[in-house]
Amino acid sequence: MTVVQPKSPKASSGTIVGEPSQTVGIVDKLTVAWTALASGLLTPSLVAVVIAVGSCCGAIVAADLLITENSMMGPNASVYAQDPLDDYCYATSDALRFQHNPPKGDHVALIGTAAMREAIETDEQVARRIERGFGKPIPVIDFMSGGQSGIEMAALADSLGRDYQGVVVLGVSFSRLAADSSELGTLVREPRLAFVSAAGDAEIRAAGFEPPHRSGNYLIDNYKFFVARYRSILWHLVSGIRPAHDSRTYLGRAPADDKQWASDSAILKARLAHYEERADNNLGAMDRLIRMFPDRNKVRIVLLEIPLNPRAAADVVGHSFVEAHRARMQAFAQREGVLYWDLNETAGLTPDDFQDWAHINRASAKDRWTGQLVDRLIPLIQTK
């Protein structure tokens, strides 16, 4: 006799009917877990609030303990820098150090914008040149930074202290004399330096603004400086990387193409249209800066004209304007009892030495400009 075996029914999915589905079980568990998590996140809870508030307070306390004047002027201050080109972070560190420990003996301080910075070799290189020519080392302070304003220039000069002695070189230009004081409003709201300076505050008031309120707590008073850098700070703390200051950024950059040159020229012309109406007011700010160092036997002050691309002098600014500006600066320097140097007349720069109308991008041009500056500084130091 033949025995007929019953057929087993099959599900459409291929899973045998009557057996539990593992896939469905996992999905159900994940759904339950996600629902519970979402409910916990969205449902008010005193414990959750306490944990959140406690975490925030703990982070603030940790930041307040970490970010102090001592850490900012310490050997690891570069942890706060956005990148190796963060001039204002490194300048803040040096300025705070000078405020607590003023420079002793003769120094040379270089204070000015990026156009001045890009024309001069690093402080160590300048110091070596001076030592070779002078016969003994003279420390060089590099307080040059991109887009440096009158507020920042005054604050950095102020950090040198009233007992400073040596030479102070201040960058000047017709572009600076044509600046509108209203441009400083952004820097008052978003400061790029993280230290308090009476001279800097005086310039803020002179520009028609009020200095920010200070609580006396370093982090609170400078929180915008650090908030702007918080990603970099966290990365440096986690990775252990400390960027080394690379202060020269235009070397090797390609010259501006025709489109960029035309754009820069239009901006410069528009700015210089206000030169005559604003020059005296901006020279007033320079006058206040100079008066920080009244003793000419102790401090010699040089007003150093920034480099000017000969192409810009001929085609954008005009030689007659350049000559009138030089005459104005020379007369101002004589009234103030300081020196005015324009190395453009002797350094032999050509249009090929520039990235744009003011920034040098060739090592040979930087070498010539620095050599010209040091050749003039050495006799000044010797006769001080």
C-alpha distance (Angstrom), angle and dihedral (degrees) to the residues before:
residue distance angle dihedral
M1 . . .
T2 3.79 . .
V3 3.84 117.0 .
V4 3.82 115.5 -146.5
Q5 3.80 113.7 -145.0
P6 3.84 115.6 -141.8
K7 3.83 115.1 -116.5
S8 3.77 118.3 -117.6
P9 3.80 113.9 -125.0
K10 3.87 114.7 -122.6
A11 3.76 130.9 -150.9
S12 3.76 119.8 -125.9
S13 3.78 91.0 -114.9
G14 3.76 92.8 57.1
T15 3.83 92.6 -107.8
I16 3.77 113.6 129.1
V17 3.78 110.5 -110.1
G18 3.74 113.5 -111.6
E19 3.86 95.3 30.4
P20 3.87 119.9 105.6
S21 3.83 115.8 -108.6
Q22 3.82 111.4 -122.9
T23 3.80 92.1 -162.9
V24 3.78 93.5 54.5
G25 3.80 89.6 47.7
I26 3.82 93.2 54.3
V27 3.79 92.1 47.5
D28 3.80 90.7 50.2
K29 3.80 91.4 50.8
L30 3.82 92.4 48.7
T31 3.79 90.5 48.4
V32 3.79 91.6 51.4
A33 3.81 91.6 46.8
W34 3.81 93.3 48.5
T35 3.81 91.6 47.2
A36 3.79 90.1 51.1
L37 3.79 92.0 48.2
A38 3.79 93.1 48.3
S39 3.77 91.0 47.0
G40 3.79 90.5 51.1
L41 3.80 92.2 49.5
L42 3.79 94.7 47.8
T43 3.78 100.2 37.4
P44 3.84 113.6 88.4
S45 3.77 111.2 -113.2
L46 3.77 130.1 177.0
V47 3.79 90.3 -148.0
A48 3.81 91.8 53.5
V49 3.80 92.0 48.0
V50 3.80 91.6 49.2
I51 3.81 91.4 49.3
A52 3.81 92.5 47.8
V53 3.79 94.1 47.3
G54 3.79 91.3 44.2
S55 3.80 91.5 50.9
C56 3.80 91.8 50.5
C57 3.79 92.5 47.2
G58 3.78 90.8 47.0
A59 3.81 91.5 51.8
I60 3.81 91.1 49.1
V61 3.80 92.6 48.5
A62 3.81 90.8 47.5
A63 3.80 90.9 50.1
D64 3.81 91.2 47.6
L65 3.80 90.4 52.3
L66 3.80 92.6 45.7
I67 3.81 101.3 41.8
T68 3.79 107.4 60.4
E69 3.79 137.5 134.7
N70 3.80 88.8 -101.9
S71 3.80 92.9 55.0
M72 3.79 92.2 43.4
M73 3.78 92.7 55.7
G74 3.80 94.9 36.8
P75 3.81 129.0 101.1
N76 3.82 92.1 -91.4
A77 3.81 96.4 51.5
S78 3.80 89.6 118.2
V79 3.80 87.6 77.4
Y80 3.82 85.5 80.1
A81 3.82 94.7 52.8
Q82 3.78 119.4 108.2
D83 3.80 90.0 -143.1
P84 3.83 140.6 -31.4
L85 3.83 89.6 -73.9
D86 3.82 95.9 57.0
D87 3.82 96.8 122.0
Y88 3.80 93.9 171.9
C89 3.80 94.6 56.2
Y90 3.80 93.0 50.7
A91 3.81 91.5 43.1
T92 3.82 89.8 51.6
S93 3.79 90.5 52.7
D94 3.80 92.9 50.3
A95 3.81 93.5 43.8
L96 3.80 92.8 51.9
R97 3.79 89.7 48.9
F98 3.80 90.8 52.6
Q99 3.80 91.5 47.4
H100 3.80 89.5 57.9
N101 3.81 97.6 33.4
P102 3.83 110.7 24.0
P103 3.82 116.6 -149.0
K104 3.80 112.7 -93.3
G105 3.78 124.3 -145.2
D106 3.77 127.7 2.2
H107 3.80 117.7 -21.4
V108 3.78 137.3 168.6
A109 3.82 113.5 -134.1
L110 3.82 119.9 -164.2
I111 3.82 113.1 -160.5
G112 3.79 122.9 174.8
T113 3.77 150.5 84.5
A114 3.80 132.8 -52.5
A115 3.82 92.4 -89.2
M116 3.81 88.4 61.5
R117 3.81 91.3 42.2
E118 3.80 94.4 51.9
A119 3.80 91.6 51.2
I120 3.80 95.1 54.4
E121 3.77 129.5 64.7
T122 3.81 120.5 -120.4
D123 3.80 120.2 -68.0
E124 3.81 91.1 -105.8
Q125 3.80 92.0 52.7
V126 3.80 92.5 47.1
A127 3.81 90.3 48.5
R128 3.81 90.8 53.0
R129 3.80 91.2 50.4
I130 3.80 91.2 50.3
E131 3.80 91.7 48.0
R132 3.80 91.7 51.9
G133 3.78 91.5 51.5
F134 3.80 100.0 34.7
G135 3.78 99.0 39.6
K136 3.79 97.6 -126.6
P137 3.81 135.4 57.3
I138 3.80 119.4 -88.6
P139 3.82 114.3 -173.4
V140 3.81 115.4 -126.2
I141 3.81 121.6 -147.0
D142 3.80 115.4 -151.9
F143 3.81 108.9 -152.3
M144 3.81 96.0 155.0
S145 3.80 119.4 126.8
G146 3.78 142.1 165.4
G147 3.79 115.6 -82.3
Q148 3.79 92.1 -4.7
S149 3.81 111.4 -171.1
G150 3.79 131.0 -150.1
I151 3.81 89.0 -103.7
E152 3.78 92.0 55.4
M153 3.79 93.6 42.1
A154 3.80 90.4 53.9
A155 3.81 93.0 46.3
L156 3.80 93.3 50.2
A157 3.81 92.9 46.7
D158 3.80 89.3 47.6
S159 3.81 90.9 55.5
L160 3.82 89.9 64.6
G161 3.81 88.6 72.3
R162 3.78 133.5 -133.7
D163 3.81 92.1 -81.3
Y164 3.79 93.8 58.6
Q165 3.78 114.9 130.8
G166 3.77 133.0 -172.1
V167 3.80 128.1 45.4
V168 3.81 131.5 -26.5
V169 3.80 115.9 -161.8
L170 3.81 113.1 -162.1
G171 3.78 120.7 -166.9
V172 3.82 115.5 -130.4
S173 3.80 134.4 179.3
F174 3.78 142.1 165.4
S175 3.80 87.3 -112.4
R176 3.81 89.8 61.1
L177 3.80 91.9 47.9
A178 3.81 89.0 53.8
A179 3.82 93.9 51.9
D180 3.80 120.7 122.7
S181 3.81 114.9 -128.6
S182 3.81 89.2 -138.3
E183 3.82 87.1 70.1
L184 3.81 87.0 72.3
G185 3.80 93.4 66.0
T186 3.79 92.7 86.6
L187 3.80 91.3 52.2
V188 3.80 90.8 51.9
R189 3.81 90.0 53.0
E190 3.80 95.2 39.2
P191 3.84 107.5 28.3
R192 3.79 118.2 -162.0
L193 3.81 95.6 -159.1
A194 3.80 122.9 65.6
F195 3.79 104.9 -148.5
V196 3.79 137.5 76.5
S197 3.80 119.9 -108.8
A198 3.80 127.1 179.0
A199 3.81 90.0 -151.4
G200 3.79 91.5 49.2
D201 3.80 90.5 50.9
A202 3.81 89.8 49.1
E203 3.81 89.8 55.8
I204 3.80 90.4 49.0
R205 3.81 89.4 55.2
A206 3.80 92.1 44.4
A207 3.81 88.2 55.9
G208 3.81 89.9 55.1
F209 3.80 99.5 -101.4
E210 3.78 135.7 110.1
P211 3.81 120.5 -118.5
P212 3.81 113.5 -116.1
H213 3.79 118.3 -93.6
R214 3.80 112.9 -95.2
S215 3.81 122.3 -147.7
G216 3.80 96.3 -173.5
N217 3.82 91.7 -113.7
Y218 3.80 109.2 116.0
L219 3.81 97.4 -145.8
I220 3.79 95.1 43.9
D221 3.80 93.4 47.1
N222 3.80 92.4 49.4
Y223 3.79 102.0 29.7
K224 3.83 94.1 124.8
F225 3.80 90.2 59.0
F226 3.80 91.1 54.4
V227 3.81 97.3 38.4
A228 3.81 87.9 57.8
R229 3.82 87.8 57.1
Y230 3.81 102.7 35.7
R231 3.81 96.0 114.1
S232 3.79 92.0 51.7
I233 3.80 91.9 44.5
L234 3.83 92.2 52.3
W235 3.80 91.3 47.1
H236 3.80 92.7 49.8
L237 3.82 91.4 48.3
V238 3.81 93.6 48.2
S239 3.81 97.1 41.1
G240 3.79 97.4 37.1
I241 3.82 89.2 -131.9
R242 3.80 117.2 144.7
P243 3.82 113.1 -168.3
A244 3.79 116.7 -132.8
H245 3.79 114.8 -132.5
D246 3.82 111.7 -100.9
S247 3.77 101.0 -174.4
R248 3.81 102.0 175.7
T249 3.80 113.0 72.4
Y250 3.83 109.4 160.2
L251 3.79 98.8 59.4
G252 3.79 108.3 119.9
R253 3.81 95.9 7.1
A254 3.78 114.5 143.7
P255 3.81 115.4 -106.5
A256 3.79 116.3 -100.0
D257 3.78 113.3 -86.3
D258 3.80 121.6 -127.5
K259 3.80 93.9 -89.7
Q260 3.80 93.8 50.1
W261 3.80 92.0 43.6
A262 3.80 91.0 52.7
S263 3.81 91.2 49.1
D264 3.82 93.6 48.0
S265 3.78 91.1 46.2
A266 3.80 92.4 53.0
I267 3.81 91.2 50.0
L268 3.81 92.2 48.5
K269 3.81 92.9 48.3
A270 3.80 91.7 49.6
R271 3.78 90.7 50.9
L272 3.79 94.7 47.5
A273 3.78 90.6 52.7
H274 3.82 85.3 79.6
Y275 3.81 96.4 44.8
E276 3.81 98.0 107.4
E277 3.79 95.4 46.6
R278 3.82 94.7 47.8
A279 3.80 105.6 31.7
D280 3.81 97.9 87.3
N281 3.79 93.2 48.2
N282 3.80 91.6 50.5
L283 3.78 91.0 47.0
G284 3.80 85.6 55.7
A285 3.79 88.2 62.8
M286 3.81 89.6 50.1
D287 3.81 89.0 49.4
R288 3.82 90.7 55.2
L289 3.79 90.0 49.1
I290 3.80 92.6 50.8
R291 3.80 91.3 49.7
M292 3.80 89.9 62.9
F293 3.81 85.7 77.8
P294 3.82 105.7 41.5
D295 3.82 98.8 161.1
R296 3.83 107.5 86.3
N297 3.80 90.5 -174.6
K298 3.79 88.9 62.1
V299 3.81 103.3 32.2
R300 3.80 126.6 32.0
I301 3.80 113.9 -162.3
V302 3.79 125.1 -152.8
L303 3.80 124.6 -168.2
L304 3.79 103.3 -151.3
E305 3.80 119.0 -161.6
I306 3.80 111.9 -137.6
P307 3.83 119.9 -119.7
L308 3.80 117.2 -80.2
N309 3.78 123.2 -156.8
P310 3.83 106.9 -123.9
R311 3.81 88.1 -136.5
A312 3.82 89.8 58.7
A313 3.80 91.3 45.6
A314 3.80 91.0 54.3
D315 3.81 104.0 34.0
V316 3.83 106.6 25.0
V317 3.79 111.8 24.6
G318 3.78 102.6 21.9
H319 3.80 127.9 -130.2
S320 3.80 93.5 -106.1
F321 3.81 90.7 56.8
V322 3.80 91.1 48.4
E323 3.81 91.7 51.3
A324 3.81 92.2 47.7
H325 3.81 90.5 50.7
R326 3.79 91.9 49.5
A327 3.80 90.5 50.4
R328 3.82 90.5 50.4
M329 3.80 92.1 50.5
Q330 3.80 93.1 45.3
A331 3.81 91.4 52.1
F332 3.81 90.9 47.1
A333 3.82 91.7 50.1
Q334 3.80 91.8 50.6
R335 3.81 91.6 51.0
E336 3.81 90.7 49.9
G337 3.79 95.9 44.6
V338 3.80 93.1 -119.9
L339 3.81 135.2 115.4
Y340 3.79 129.0 -100.8
W341 3.79 117.9 -157.2
D342 3.79 126.0 -175.5
L343 3.79 107.8 -175.7
N344 3.80 90.9 -177.8
E345 3.80 86.9 86.2
T346 3.81 94.4 57.8
A347 3.83 110.5 20.6
G348 3.80 94.7 78.2
L349 3.81 96.5 -134.2
T350 3.82 118.7 176.2
P351 3.83 131.2 -162.2
D352 3.81 88.5 -100.5
D353 3.82 88.9 64.8
F354 3.81 93.2 64.9
Q355 3.78 137.5 76.8
D356 3.80 90.9 -161.1
W357 3.81 136.2 -18.8
A358 3.83 95.8 -50.6
H359 3.83 114.0 8.2
I360 3.80 118.8 92.0
N361 3.81 114.9 -141.0
R362 3.82 103.6 176.9
A363 3.81 126.5 84.8
S364 3.80 92.7 -142.8
A365 3.80 91.6 55.9
K366 3.80 91.3 46.8
D367 3.79 88.9 51.2
R368 3.82 92.0 52.4
W369 3.80 94.2 46.0
T370 3.81 93.0 47.3
G371 3.79 91.4 46.5
Q372 3.80 91.4 51.9
L373 3.80 90.9 49.5
V374 3.80 95.1 48.1
D375 3.81 92.0 46.2
R376 3.82 88.0 59.1
L377 3.80 95.3 40.8
I378 3.79 96.6 55.4
P379 3.85 96.9 62.5
L380 3.79 88.4 43.4
I381 3.81 91.1 55.7
Q382 3.79 91.7 44.6
T383 3.82 93.5 53.5
K384 3.80 97.0 41.0
